[in-house]
Amino acid sequence: MTTYAVTGATGPFGRHAVEELLSRGVAPADVVAVVRTPSKAADLAERGVQVREGDYSRPETLPAALAGVQRLLLVSGSEVGARVAQHTAVVEAAKAAGVERIAYTSILRADTTSNPLAGEHRATEQVLRDSGITSVILRNGWYLENYTSQLGQYLEHGAVLGAAGTGKVSGAARADYAAAAVTALLADDDGATYELGGPAFTFDELAATVTEVTGTTVVSRDMTPAQYAAALQQVGLDEGTAGFVSSLDASIAAGDLETDSDDLARLVGRPLVTLVDAVRAAQA
């Protein structure tokens, strides 16, 4: 039997992926949840999932975490600036453990985007190519949850602030990206690179959707990147973080987070969660 491992398995994405594997009929004993804090995965262990400690920042924990694993879903880390070293440690441990296939969650248009997060993903993709391990690259767009998590702020201020202009976001729900990742992990499409995203929307359309669902008028207030960075500093962000967030919106304005690829829908194999669905769920 094939043993499947998911890193970051107690994080939002990893948790969805583990649940997706189980829902597809993979036996719990054949699923390894690699987690930084095993106690946070006690419920998975009770269901028969193998819970193993594995910390990206502690490479010595990784060989035991990946022992006996054939296929690995490497969920990208959350520590910006540290991810190349962390991901490299996982790939090296996977190679030493004899892992046969790695699916990695990268970023949309990783090889051409101006998105400031892309550099670490490009570097990780190269690490995977250099490793010789069969790999599949999942270039994820933005999560709808990036926006629905701010619903309270939108309603409080009556506005969606940003510097994206008329740029569009091909957003999708985290659960849909995780389902696509599991499809790729289970399949044998060696070496594939998928550009993943849902139906595209502008910030004007985001504001209109929030208004429609909640009954509270919310407008899109577009600014220049400099103005947006200044506004973010006024609400408590430091200068560096404000500039970083503003540059993310600038990449949206440049079209870097929009795709017409239908890879996500094909991999998921069912209707995707829509922006309306996501806002309704956040309101509930």
Residue pairs with C-beta under 8 A, 6 or more apart in sequence:
1 27
1 30
2 30
2 70
2 71
3 30
3 31
3 32
3 68
3 69
3 70
3 71
4 21
4 26
4 30
4 31
4 32
4 69
4 70
4 71
4 72
4 73
4 185
5 31
5 32
5 33
5 34
5 65
5 66
5 69
5 71
5 72
5 73
5 99
6 14
6 17
6 18
6 21
6 31
6 32
6 33
6 34
6 72
6 73
6 75
7 14
7 34
7 54
7 56
7 72
7 73
7 74
7 75
7 90
8 14
8 34
8 35
8 36
8 75
8 77
9 15
9 17
9 18
9 33
9 34
9 35
9 41
9 44
9 51
10 33
10 35
10 36
10 37
10 40
10 41
11 75
11 78
12 145
12 174
13 75
13 105
13 174
13 177
13 178
14 33
14 35
14 73
14 75
16 174
16 175
16 178
16 179
17 73
17 75
17 178
17 181
17 182
18 31
18 33
18 44
18 49
20 175
20 178
20 179
20 181
20 182
21 31
21 182
21 185
22 28
22 31
22 47
22 49
24 182
24 186
26 186
27 48
28 44
28 47
28 48
28 49
29 48
29 49
29 50
31 49
31 50
32 49
32 50
32 51
32 52
32 65
32 66
32 69
33 41
33 44
33 49
33 50
33 51
33 52
34 52
34 53
34 54
34 65
34 66
35 41
35 51
35 52
35 53
35 54
36 53
36 54
36 55
36 56
37 53
38 45
38 51
38 52
38 53
41 49
41 51
42 51
44 51
45 51
52 64
52 65
53 61
53 64
53 65
54 61
54 62
54 64
54 65
54 66
54 90
55 61
55 62
56 77
56 79
56 82
56 86
56 87
56 89
56 90
57 79
57 82
57 86
59 89
59 92
59 93
62 89
62 90
62 93
63 93
63 96
63 97
65 93
66 72
66 90
66 93
66 94
66 97
66 99
67 97
68 97
69 94
69 97
69 99
70 98
70 99
70 100
70 101
71 99
71 100
71 101
71 102
71 103
71 185
71 186
72 90
72 94
72 99
72 101
72 102
72 103
73 102
73 103
73 105
73 181
73 182
73 185
74 87
74 90
74 91
74 94
74 102
74 103
74 104
74 105
75 105
76 83
76 87
76 104
76 105
76 106
76 120
76 121
76 124
77 83
77 86
77 87
79 86
80 117
80 120
81 120
83 120
83 121
83 124
84 120
84 123
84 124
84 127
87 104
87 120
87 124
87 127
88 124
88 127
91 102
91 124
91 127
91 128
91 131
91 133
92 131
94 102
94 131
94 133
95 131
95 132
95 133
99 133
100 133
100 134
101 133
101 134
101 135
101 136
101 185
101 190
102 128
102 131
102 133
102 134
102 135
102 136
103 135
103 136
103 137
103 138
103 181
103 184
103 185
104 124
104 125
104 128
104 135
104 136
104 137
104 138
105 138
105 140
105 177
105 181
106 121
106 124
106 125
106 137
106 138
106 139
106 140
107 113
107 115
107 117
107 118
107 121
107 139
107 140
108 115
108 139
108 140
108 141
108 142
108 170
108 195
108 196
108 197
108 256
108 257
108 259
109 115
109 118
109 139
109 195
109 256
109 257
109 259
110 118
110 121
110 122
110 125
110 137
110 139
111 122
111 125
112 256
113 251
113 256
113 257
114 250
114 251
114 254
114 256
115 248
115 251
115 256
115 257
116 244
116 247
116 248
116 251
117 248
121 139
125 137
128 135
128 137
129 135
134 190
134 191
135 191
136 184
136 185
136 189
136 190
136 191
136 192
136 193
136 194
137 192
137 193
137 194
138 177
138 180
138 181
138 184
138 194
138 196
139 193
139 194
139 195
139 196
140 177
140 196
140 197
141 169
141 170
141 171
141 172
141 196
141 197
141 198
141 257
141 259
142 169
142 170
142 171
142 197
142 257
143 171
143 172
143 173
143 174
143 177
144 171
144 172
144 173
144 174
144 198
144 273
144 275
144 278
145 173
145 174
145 278
145 282
146 171
147 160
147 171
147 206
147 278
148 278
148 279
148 281
148 282
149 282
151 210
151 214
151 279
151 282
151 283
154 160
154 207
154 210
154 218
155 210
155 214
155 216
155 218
158 216
158 217
158 218
158 219
159 207
159 218
159 219
159 220
159 221
160 203
160 206
160 207
160 210
160 218
160 219
160 220
160 221
161 221
161 223
161 228
161 231
162 203
162 220
162 221
162 222
162 223
162 228
162 249
162 252
163 222
163 223
163 224
163 225
163 227
163 228
163 246
163 249
163 250
163 253
164 202
164 203
164 222
164 249
164 250
164 252
164 253
165 222
165 252
165 253
166 202
166 204
166 253
167 202
167 249
167 252
167 253
167 254
167 255
167 257
167 258
168 200
168 201
168 202
168 252
168 255
168 257
168 258
169 200
169 201
169 202
169 206
169 252
169 257
169 258
170 197
170 198
170 199
170 200
170 257
170 258
170 259
171 197
171 198
171 200
171 201
171 257
171 275
172 196
172 197
172 198
172 264
172 272
172 273
173 198
173 272
173 273
173 277
173 278
175 273
176 198
176 264
176 268
176 272
176 273
177 196
177 264
179 267
179 268
180 194
180 196
180 263
180 264
180 267
180 268
183 267
183 268
183 269
184 192
184 194
184 267
194 261
194 263
194 264
194 267
195 259
195 261
195 263
196 259
196 261
196 263
196 264
196 267
197 257
197 258
197 259
197 261
197 264
198 264
198 265
198 272
198 273
198 274
199 272
199 274
199 275
200 258
200 259
201 209
201 275
202 220
203 220
203 222
204 220
205 275
206 220
206 275
207 218
207 219
207 220
209 275
209 276
209 279
210 216
210 218
210 279
211 217
211 218
212 276
213 276
213 279
213 280
213 283
214 279
214 283
223 231
225 246
225 247
225 249
225 250
226 246
228 242
228 245
228 246
228 249
229 239
229 242
229 243
229 245
229 246
230 242
232 241
232 242
232 245
232 246
233 239
233 242
237 245
251 257
252 258
264 272
265 272
